[in-house]
Amino acid sequence: MYATQADFVGGTDVLSNSRVESYIRANSFERPTLVLDTDRVADRFHALRAGLGQAAIHYAVKANPAREVIERLVGLGCHFDAASRGEIELCLGLGAAPHQISFGNTVKRVADIAFAHRAGVTLFAADAEEELDKIAEHAPGAEVYIRVLVTASQADWPLSRKFGCAPAKVAPLMARAVALGLRPAGLSFHVGSQTRRADMWVPVLNEVAEIWHAARAEGYDLDLLNIGGGFPAYYGEDVQPPALYAAEVMRLVTERFGAVPRVMAEPGRGMVAEAGAIAAEVMLVSQKSDDDTYRWVYLDIGKFSGLAETMDEAIRYQFATDRDHEATGPCILAGPSCDSADVLYEKRPVQLPVGLRSGDKVIIRNCGAYTSSYSSVGFNGFPPLDVVVI
């Protein structure tokens, strides 16, 4: 069934009454701190699993590699999409079995391929001839899936160009895999990060389905489809509830691909974003001139200490303060570092209380994904993001 407006959530922030926000309001923090609730991670896993049905969930570890998150997901039977040896070691060390881990980065160090193979990992991604050569030499007999470059993404943050091969290269890469003694099991793609509605998947699925059926017509016995990530979180614009969203995506997949024996999904943001919030502080409020249209509000966290996804203002975080009952006005939001690029929102200023002052606490909501993992190591002497798990 197709979703209707009533199936969407928005308007009231999903973390406004959460344990995370209550914890932040009740405590003081010496520096910016991400507070995570693993119960919310578990809730989202169950919701996505309900919608995805028989598809295997491979959590994208890069979204948030906190040990407590991985350990909780291991206990729930989740699988994992690892981008590096470090992520594989993390998952194995916390109890994941090798067959539950896929090495999903298409750019892998030879030594790391060999390590993964020795550890028992058997499923690898590739999108180039040399990558297949490396896998064949250092993980002989492995299963591989070919990542396809997609052009029709409607996501807020399309993931184009860097990963994936053109459709015309898929069959030659599969032929090379066979010649090298590998098993080309299927295809993977990524619809783009923060694809807010399930119907936005349609153009990409149409693209990939054409490639899938062409490869099968050439005699390749494909049985694995990796639909990647793209599962959204709430950043102020309406998104479908996760179970409904996932079920609709699977309906669209089945409609185009038929009964695929193995389907993988790789939620990252959609799994952990809404499980966390950042405790931050106002460092300065200023105006550049007496007739300046906007105030500048500087926080103690910026692009280089956890909020990298504000680049190009792609992800629009939501903010809460103890002054939210006061009148608000537009402001330019910036980080603390001595780098002119450390401006978070200027093209589309944010509404914050007019009375905001240095020292006021700011809660940045739905920050569980791609904040602690993007946090730099002490740029300008500002410490990396602290993490507290409740």
C-alpha angles and dihedrals in degrees: 000000000000120000121249129204089265089063093063129088127214145110096068111064111243092223098047094105099026130129088247094060093043089053092050093049091049097050141056123229128202091206139005109305133188112217115201132193111202091193087069090050089054091048091053092047091054092047094050092045090052090054098039094051111187094004114114115239112224105187111220098237093199090070091070122344096187108149091228091056093049093045092051092049092047088056090052092054095252121160123222140231107210124194099188146017089262092058092047091051090048093053095044091047091055095051107273115143118236092244088059092061128078122191096226103173112103091206109064134166113241092234090052093052089052091048092050091049092051089048090056101257108146105173121080137171124227139172103172141054095244092051089056090049090053093048093047092052098043103027102031116195094014125151114247134191121202116231113222125212110234126202105185100070117149093185124129087241111028114203099214137149104014099069131037137036130256116267092251091062097055098083095044090050091050090049090051091049091054091048089052093052095254125128114237098211101175150297138299133196140165119229091203135271118290099013094178101197130038092229088063087073093066100088092047093046089051090053095049095042090059090054092045095053092044091054092049090049088056089058103264110142097219116185103158128074118180107197093186124205134305095128104146138231128207114268099157100293123094117271130177119253108268099246093049092044093050093046091052091049090052091049090053091047094050091046091058105030103030122217102344109191094220127028122178127194124192109201115177110149091031090055103047113012096090092045094072145049133185124235106217137164136222110246100180142355115200147151122223092219138001091258096042112138096218138040118229113229115194119200129197089243128059146154093305098047103049112311098086090133090072085077107126084002088274097148115045107204120203121233136208129188138173087253097060090117089064129084114281135214138182120276141172110244120213141170128241104251128107092245120107090216090065094095114121106190124009107126088057107025118211128237112243133161114285090224095058112137141180110286096029114135117241124195114208106203132217094015099140094113129068097352108094089033092053094042111121125230104256102315107186087000092290107136124243117263114285117226126211120183118202 
